[in-house]
Amino acid sequence: MSAVLSVSSALPLIELQQINVRIDERDILKNVDFQIHDKEIITLIGPNGAGKSTLIKVILGIVKANSGQIKHHKALKLAYVPQKFNPSHSLPLRVKDLLDLEKCDLAIKQEIIRDTGIIKLQDSKVQQLSGGERQRVLLARALLRQPNLLVLDEPMQGLDIQSEAELYDYVRSLPERYGCSILIVSHDLQWVMQGTQRVVCLNKHICCSGLPENIQQDPEYQAIFGTNRVFYQHHHDHCAHGDTATPCQHDPRPHIHPEPEA
């Protein structure tokens, strides 16, 4: 089931040209050229202080560049999963209330709720969720917007190893399932080298960009991350219910299981 209409144009969804951001007399981004095309999976990497969060905020329209140009496809529809989301405890916000803020076809909504593993969380207060549960709820809410560009800022925070592997598989399936491009900020070099189509290495400027297997050979990448290759041991049969030896048979599509109850 496709939740969005794919952009059938050679034009990029978004294009940044010579973007410069300067805050408090400090250069945060310098002469950044960046494009995102239809159904791409792009991972943005770089050291702390490289400007990754600022670049995301420029794309989302939260931060205004001091100079440069941004071009949007006329059909661009953005959704964002932040690194942290901490609503006030004085706000009695249930998961179902948060999800109801986004209008979506019921069948698509039920599919997203099931596949992100949050069926049993809908009556829970958002403030009482674990970090991993909250990330899955935020991902579900973002997908309910039916975006053609989904921006994920370190989405694996708070997830256990099993849930992290399932979420990576699920994210990898989204361009085909829902027609959206993915821009993901990640420090996980295993995901960078195995799960993405294009890597963009940022250190205030774009140091290098390209296919994962090529980016490892770039001197600027090696100067930041070293020369050791990172191999990702990916297992498709990690989906199990109570018995780790028995792979999940009920739904072969990527999905995320609920966290075990304490």
N, C-alpha and C positions, 0 to 999 in steps of 0.2 A: 504494500500500500504506500503510495507516495503522498506525503503531506504537503508538499510545496510544488509549485510549477518551476521546473528547472529553467534557467536563463539560457535560451538557445541563441546566444550571440557570441561572436568572437571578442567582443569588448569585455574587459575585465569587470568584475563586480565593483571593485574599488581600485583606484590608482593614486598613489602618493608620489608627487614629483618635487624633489629638492626641498623636503620638509626640514625646517629648523625650529627647534624649541629651546628657548633660553629662560631659565627660572633663577631668580636671585643672583644674576650675574654669572650663572653657570650654564655651560652648554650641555643640554640633556640629549638632544638629537641634532645631528649635523648632516645636512645634505642627503636625506634618506629618500631613495627611490624604491617603491614597493608596489607590487600588484598582486591581487588575488583573483583567480579565475574560477569559473563554474566547476563545482564538484571537486575542488582541490582539497588535499589535506596538507597543511603547512604547519611545521613546528618552528616556533621562535625560541632561540636559545641565546645565551650570553651570560657573562658573569654578573654578580650583584652590582647594581648601579649602572648597568649597561643602557638603561632606558626602555626596557621591555614594557613595563607597565605604562610608561608615558606614550609609547607608540600605540598600544592598545587604546588608550584614552583618546588619542588623536583620531584613530579609526572610528571610535564610537561617538566622536563629537563632544567629548567631555572636556578635552584640552584643546585650545586653539593654538595652532602653530604661529610662530612669529613671522615666518615667511614660507613660501612654497605653495603648492596647489594640490587640492584633493578633488578627484573626479569620481562621482558615484554613478553606477548603472541606474537607469531610471526604475528598474525593478528591484533594487537592493532592499532587502529586509533583514535587519540585524537582530541577533539575540546574544545575550552575554551571561556567562556563568562566572561570577567573581570568585576571587580566592577566599574571601571571607564575607560572611553575611550574619550580622549579629543584631537582630531587631530587639527593641527595648522589651524588657520583661513586663512592662506596664501595658503592652499591647497584646491582648489575648488573640493571637493569630494562629489558627489551625492550618495544617497542611492543605486541607481541602479549600480553605478560604484563599490561601495564596494561589492555588492552582485555578480557582474560579475567576481570578483577575484576568486570565487569558481566555479569550473566546476561541473555541476550537470544535471541529466536528467531533461528535461523541465517540464514534468508532475509533478515530485517530487518538483521541484523548485516552480511551481505555487501553489501547495498544501501548501507548507511551508509559502510562502508569504501570502496566504489567511489566513491560520490558525493563524499566528502571528499578523494579523491585520495591515499589513504595505502596502497594495495595493496602497493607496493614497499618500504614503510617498516616492515613488521611485524617483521622480524628485526633491525631497527636498535635500538641502545640509545637510550633517551629522552634521555640526557645529550648525545648526539652530534648531535641534530637541530638544524637551523637554527631561528630564531625562528618563521618561517612554518610550517615542518613541525610544530613542537611545538604551535602553535595549532590546526592542523587535526586533530592527534591528540587534543587535549583536547576539541575540538568533537565528534569522533566518539565519544569515551568518554561525554560528557555525553548524547548522543542515544541511546546504548545503554541508558541508564537508563530510556528511554521516559517522559520527563517530560511533564507538561502545563503546566509553567512552566519555561522555560529562561532563565537569567540569564547575560548575556555582558558581561564587564567589559573594554572596549577590545579587542575580539577581533582587530582588524586590525593590531595591532602586529607588525612583522617581516615583513609581507607585501609583495610587490611590487605594482605597480599592477594588473597583470593578475589576480593571485590575489585582490587586494582586491575588484575588481569582481565576480569569480566568487563570492566568499564573500558579498558583499552580496546577489547574486541568490539564492544558496542559502538564506541566512537568511530572505529575503523569502518563500520558498516553504514554509518549515517549518510554519506554521500549517495550511496546506491539506494538506500531505503527511503530517504526523505528528500533527496535532491539538493542537499545543502553542502556548501564548502565549510571546511573546518580550519580555524586558526587557533592553535593551541600553544600556550606558553608552558614549557616543561624543562625541568632539570634532569629528567630521566633520559640518559643517553641511550639506554636500551630501546626505549620507545622511539627516540629520534632516528636510530639506525634501522629499525625494523618496521615501525608502524606508520611512517609518514611518507609522503611523496616528494616533498621539497623541504629542505632545511634552510632557514635564514638565521645566520649568526650575527648578532648585533652587539656592538660595543660603542655606543653613541652614534656610530655610523654602521652601515652594513658591511661587515668584514668580508663575508663570503655568502654565497647562496647557490643552492643546486641540489642534485640528487644526493641522498645520504651516503652512498658508497663513494661519491666523488668528494664530498665535503670533508671527509676524514683525512684526505690527502692535502688539503689546503694548508699552507703554512700558518695563516692567521687563526684557523681553527686549532691547529696543533699548539700554537703559542698559548691559547687560552685553556684548552682541555687536555693537552698532552698528546702523545703519539700512540698510546695503546689503543688497539681496536676494541670495540665493545660488541660482544655477541649476545644477542637476545634469544634466550631459550623459550620459544613460544610453544605452548601446549594447548591444543584445541579441546581436549577432553578434560578440562578442569571444572566442568559444570557438574556438580554432584549434590545430592540431597542426603546427607547423613552417612553416606557410604562413599568414601573417596575412590573406591575401586569401580564404582558404577557410574559411567557417564550419563548425563541427562538425556533422556529419550523423548521428553514430552514436547520439546520445541527446539529444533536444530538452529534457529536463528540466534544471533548474539543477544544476550540479555544479562541483567544483573540480578543476583539473588539478594534477598533481604539479609541483613546482618543477623547472626545467631542471637537468639534471645538470651539475656543474662540469667 
